[in-house]
Amino acid sequence: MSDRPLDILEAALDSEVTVALKDGTERVGDLAGYDQHMNLVLQAGEDTTIIRGDNVVTIQP
């Protein structure tokens, strides 16, 4: 596997991730999608959250 961020996101698709945001909060959910700007779509139960890539500090499996 490559060390490029988008390759790592590709490998994490449909897996649970924890996303730390610039405001100090964290979001947990299954990574349902992403784009080249690292905007993320998290699915947590019935809820879907879209996170703008500019707000992401870290993504952990």
C-alpha positions as CSV (number, residue, x, y, z in Angstrom):
1,M,0.0,0.0,0.0
2,S,1.2,3.5,-0.8
3,D,1.6,6.2,1.8
4,R,-0.5,8.8,-0.1
5,P,-3.4,10.1,2.1
6,L,-6.1,9.3,-0.5
7,D,-4.8,5.7,-0.8
8,I,-5.1,5.3,3.0
9,L,-8.7,6.7,2.8
10,E,-9.5,4.2,0.0
11,A,-8.3,1.3,2.2
12,A,-10.5,2.7,5.1
13,L,-13.7,2.8,3.1
14,D,-16.6,1.1,4.8
15,S,-14.6,0.8,8.0
16,E,-15.1,2.6,11.3
17,V,-12.9,5.6,11.7
18,T,-12.5,8.4,14.3
19,V,-12.0,11.9,12.9
20,A,-10.5,14.6,15.1
21,L,-11.6,18.1,14.1
22,K,-9.9,21.5,14.5
23,D,-12.5,22.6,17.0
24,G,-11.4,19.8,19.4
25,T,-14.3,17.4,18.8
26,E,-14.3,13.9,17.4
27,R,-16.7,12.2,15.1
28,V,-16.9,8.4,14.9
29,G,-18.6,6.5,12.0
30,D,-18.1,4.3,9.0
31,L,-16.2,6.1,6.2
32,A,-18.8,6.0,3.4
33,G,-16.9,8.3,1.0
34,Y,-14.4,11.0,0.4
35,D,-13.1,13.2,-2.4
36,Q,-9.8,14.7,-3.6
37,H,-10.1,17.6,-1.1
38,M,-10.4,15.0,1.8
39,N,-14.0,16.0,2.4
40,L,-15.5,13.0,4.2
41,V,-18.8,11.2,4.5
42,L,-19.4,9.4,7.7
43,Q,-22.3,7.0,8.3
44,A,-23.2,6.4,12.0
45,G,-26.4,4.4,12.3
46,E,-29.2,6.4,10.6
47,D,-27.1,9.6,10.6
48,T,-24.9,10.8,7.7
49,T,-22.3,13.5,8.3
50,I,-20.3,15.4,5.7
51,I,-17.1,16.8,7.1
52,R,-15.2,19.4,5.1
53,G,-11.6,18.4,4.6
54,D,-10.3,21.8,5.9
55,N,-11.6,20.9,9.4
56,V,-9.9,17.5,9.7
57,V,-6.9,17.2,11.9
58,T,-6.5,13.4,12.0
59,I,-8.3,10.2,10.9
60,Q,-7.7,7.0,12.9
61,P,-9.0,3.5,12.2
